[in-house]
Each structure stands twice: as structure tokens, then as C-alpha cells.
Amino acid sequence: MKKKTSPKAVMVANDDIRPVYDFSGGVRGKYAKTLREKGYTIRIHYRDGTVTEKRVLGENAVSLAPDVREYFPTSQAVNRALRTLISLIPDKRKAIAKKARSTEHRSATKRQFKA
């Protein structure tokens, strides 16, 4: 039985591409999700030795205003402040406590049935 070839495969096979540039085992979009969520940096290197850098923020990124950044220079500082703020919100505290109790109950139930 003869294997079917796509027009793209024929075109690449007839091209003057060196064997070291064989991308036939590549996976399309392998890192797309990570780049979309976390963002990435684009660096342009010029002939005169200068470099321009641009940060592309991901979906999960949050940009702080410069005056806020003075007080919260790291992710840990921001998370600590936000967790403190969350603990002050009554509805959120109840929801979190309820979720924790239901998780503890499920864990205890699973342990009973395993024994």
C-alpha cells in the first residue's frame, strides 16, 4: 500500500532544506498556552549594539501602577497584602470557611470508607 503524501510534504521534500532542519517531529503550539498565560519578552538587537526590550503581558499577569509598586515590589508582597484584605471581607471568609469544612468532611468520609 502506497503512503499518501500531502502537497506540503512534497513541496518540502523538493526544497533545498538541509537534513538538520527537519521539523517533521515537531509539535505545533507546544508552548502556546504557557506563553499566552505567563507572557513573554521580545528583544530586538540592533547592529550598533543597542537592545530594545518589550514585555508582552500574559492573561494571568497584573500590572501595578508605579506608586503602588513602591509598596509592593514583589509578587509575595502583593499576595500577602491581598490575602489580608480577603480575610477582612465577611462574605469571602464565610465562603472560604464553608469550602474548607466541606473539604475536611469529604476527606474524613474517604478515610472512613478506605479503612
KEKE-3310 file (N, C-alpha, C; in steps of 0.2 Angstrom, whole numbers, plus 5000, padded with zeros to 4 digits):
npx = (5004:5003:5009:5001:5004:5005:5002:5010:5021:5027:5031:5041:5050:5055:5062:5077:5081:5092:5096:5097:5088:5076:5059:5049:5046:5041:5030:5015:5011:5016:5020:5011:5000:5007:5014:5004:4997:5007:5015:5028:5045:5051:5065:5075:5089:5100:5111:5121:5123:5114:5099:5082:5069:5053:5040:5028:5013:5005:4989:4987:4994:4996:4997:5005:5003:5016:5017:5010:5018:5030:5027:5024:5034:5037:5030:5026:5024:5013:5003:5003:4997:4985:4979:4977:4968:4957:4954:4947:4935:4919:4909:4917:4925:4916:4913:4925:4928:4917:4920:4932:4927:4919:4928:4936:4927:4924:4936:4937:4927:4931:4942:4936:4929:4939:4946)
npy = (4994:5011:5025:5040:5057:5073:5089:5099:5091:5086:5098:5102:5091:5093:5104:5114:5111:5108:5092:5094:5103:5097:5097:5088:5080:5089:5098:5107:5122:5119:5126:5137:5139:5141:5153:5162:5163:5167:5176:5185:5190:5202:5204:5216:5216:5228:5233:5242:5238:5241:5237:5234:5231:5223:5219:5207:5206:5192:5183:5180:5190:5204:5221:5233:5250:5263:5270:5261:5250:5254:5251:5237:5228:5215:5199:5191:5200:5207:5197:5193:5205:5205:5194:5197:5207:5200:5192:5201:5203:5199:5191:5183:5177:5168:5160:5154:5147:5139:5131:5125:5117:5108:5102:5096:5087:5079:5073:5066:5057:5049:5043:5035:5026:5019:5012)
npz = (5000:4996:5003:5007:5002:5007:4998:5004:5010:4999:4993:5003:5003:4990:4991:4995:5008:5022:5030:5044:5047:5050:5053:5055:5066:5075:5087:5085:5092:5105:5116:5117:5126:5138:5135:5132:5144:5154:5148:5138:5133:5121:5112:5103:5094:5089:5076:5080:5093:5103:5112:5111:5122:5125:5135:5134:5142:5150:5151:5164:5171:5180:5180:5190:5196:5196:5208:5217:5216:5223:5236:5235:5230:5226:5220:5231:5241:5236:5236:5249:5255:5248:5252:5266:5265:5259:5270:5278:5272:5275:5268:5260:5269:5275:5265:5261:5273:5274:5262:5266:5277:5270:5262:5272:5277:5266:5265:5277:5276:5265:5271:5281:5273:5266:5276)
capx = (5000:5007:5008:4998:5008:5001:5006:5016:5026:5030:5035:5046:5054:5059:5066:5084:5082:5097:5093:5097:5082:5070:5054:5044:5044:5039:5023:5013:5008:5018:5021:5007:4996:5011:5016:4998:4996:5013:5018:5035:5048:5053:5071:5077:5096:5102:5118:5125:5124:5109:5094:5076:5065:5046:5037:5021:5009:5000:4982:4987:4998:4993:5002:5004:5005:5022:5016:5009:5024:5034:5025:5023:5039:5037:5023:5025:5021:5006:4999:5002:4993:4978:4976:4975:4962:4952:4952:4943:4929:4915:4906:4923:4928:4911:4913:4931:4927:4912:4923:4937:4924:4917:4934:4938:4921:4925:4942:4936:4922:4935:4946:4931:4927:4946:4948)
capy = (5000:5017:5030:5046:5062:5080:5094:5102:5086:5086:5104:5102:5086:5095:5110:5113:5112:5103:5087:5096:5107:5093:5098:5083:5078:5095:5098:5113:5125:5116:5131:5142:5140:5144:5160:5166:5164:5170:5182:5184:5196:5202:5208:5217:5218:5232:5232:5247:5235:5243:5232:5236:5226:5224:5214:5206:5203:5186:5183:5179:5195:5210:5227:5238:5257:5264:5272:5255:5246:5256:5247:5230:5227:5208:5195:5189:5206:5208:5191:5194:5211:5204:5188:5200:5210:5195:5189:5206:5203:5194:5185:5179:5172:5163:5155:5150:5143:5133:5127:5121:5112:5103:5098:5092:5082:5074:5069:5061:5052:5045:5039:5030:5020:5016:5008)
capz = (5000:4995:5008:5004:5004:5006:4994:5008:5011:4993:4992:5007:5000:4984:4993:4997:5016:5025:5034:5051:5049:5049:5059:5055:5073:5079:5089:5084:5098:5111:5122:5116:5132:5143:5133:5132:5151:5158:5144:5136:5132:5114:5112:5096:5094:5083:5073:5084:5099:5107:5113:5114:5125:5126:5139:5132:5147:5149:5153:5171:5173:5183:5180:5195:5194:5199:5215:5221:5215:5228:5242:5234:5225:5224:5220:5238:5245:5233:5238:5257:5256:5246:5257:5272:5263:5258:5276:5281:5269:5279:5264:5257:5275:5276:5259:5262:5279:5271:5257:5270:5281:5265:5260:5278:5278:5261:5267:5283:5273:5261:5276:5284:5268:5265:5282)
cpx = (5004:5005:5006:5003:5004:5005:5012:5022:5030:5034:5041:5052:5058:5063:5073:5085:5087:5093:5092:5091:5076:5065:5048:5041:5041:5031:5021:5009:5010:5018:5016:5003:5001:5013:5010:4996:5001:5016:5025:5038:5051:5059:5073:5084:5098:5110:5123:5126:5119:5103:5088:5072:5058:5043:5030:5017:5005:4994:4982:4991:4994:4999:5000:5007:5011:5022:5014:5015:5030:5033:5025:5028:5040:5030:5021:5021:5014:5001:4998:4997:4985:4975:4974:4968:4956:4949:4947:4936:4924:4912:4911:4925:4923:4912:4919:4931:4922:4916:4928:4933:4921:4922:4936:4933:4922:4931:4941:4931:4926:4939:4942:4930:4933:4947:4944)
cpy = (5006:5022:5037:5052:5069:5084:5097:5098:5086:5092:5104:5097:5089:5101:5109:5114:5106:5099:5089:5100:5103:5094:5093:5080:5083:5095:5106:5116:5122:5120:5137:5144:5144:5152:5164:5168:5168:5176:5180:5190:5196:5207:5209:5220:5222:5231:5237:5244:5237:5237:5235:5230:5228:5218:5213:5202:5197:5187:5183:5185:5201:5216:5232:5245:5258:5266:5266:5250:5247:5252:5240:5228:5219:5204:5193:5194:5208:5203:5191:5199:5209:5198:5192:5204:5206:5192:5195:5206:5198:5189:5181:5174:5167:5158:5151:5145:5137:5128:5122:5116:5107:5099:5093:5086:5077:5070:5064:5056:5047:5040:5034:5024:5016:5011:5001)
cpz = (5000:5000:5004:5006:5002:5001:4998:5009:5005:4992:4997:5005:4994:4986:4995:5004:5018:5029:5041:5052:5048:5055:5058:5061:5078:5081:5089:5090:5105:5117:5121:5122:5137:5141:5134:5140:5155:5154:5142:5134:5124:5115:5105:5097:5088:5082:5077:5091:5104:5107:5115:5116:5126:5129:5137:5138:5146:5152:5161:5175:5175:5183:5186:5193:5198:5206:5220:5221:5221:5234:5242:5229:5222:5223:5227:5242:5243:5236:5245:5258:5254:5250:5264:5270:5262:5265:5280:5277:5272:5274:5261:5263:5276:5271:5259:5268:5277:5267:5261:5274:5276:5263:5266:5278:5273:5263:5272:5280:5269:5266:5279:5279:5266:5270:5282)
residu = (MET:LYS:LYS:LYS:THR:SER:PRO:LYS:ALA:VAL:MET:VAL:ALA:ASN:ASP:ASP:ILE:ARG:PRO:VAL:TYR:ASP:PHE:SER:GLY:GLY:VAL:ARG:GLY:LYS:TYR:ALA:LYS:THR:LEU:ARG:GLU:LYS:GLY:TYR:THR:ILE:ARG:ILE:HIS:TYR:ARG:ASP:GLY:THR:VAL:THR:GLU:LYS:ARG:VAL:LEU:GLY:GLU:ASN:ALA:VAL:SER:LEU:ALA:PRO:ASP:VAL:ARG:GLU:TYR:PHE:PRO:THR:SER:GLN:ALA:VAL:ASN:ARG:ALA:LEU:ARG:THR:LEU:ILE:SER:LEU:ILE:PRO:ASP:LYS:ARG:LYS:ALA:ILE:ALA:LYS:LYS:ALA:ARG:SER:THR:GLU:HIS:ARG:SER:ALA:THR:LYS:ARG:GLN:PHE:LYS:ALA)
# end
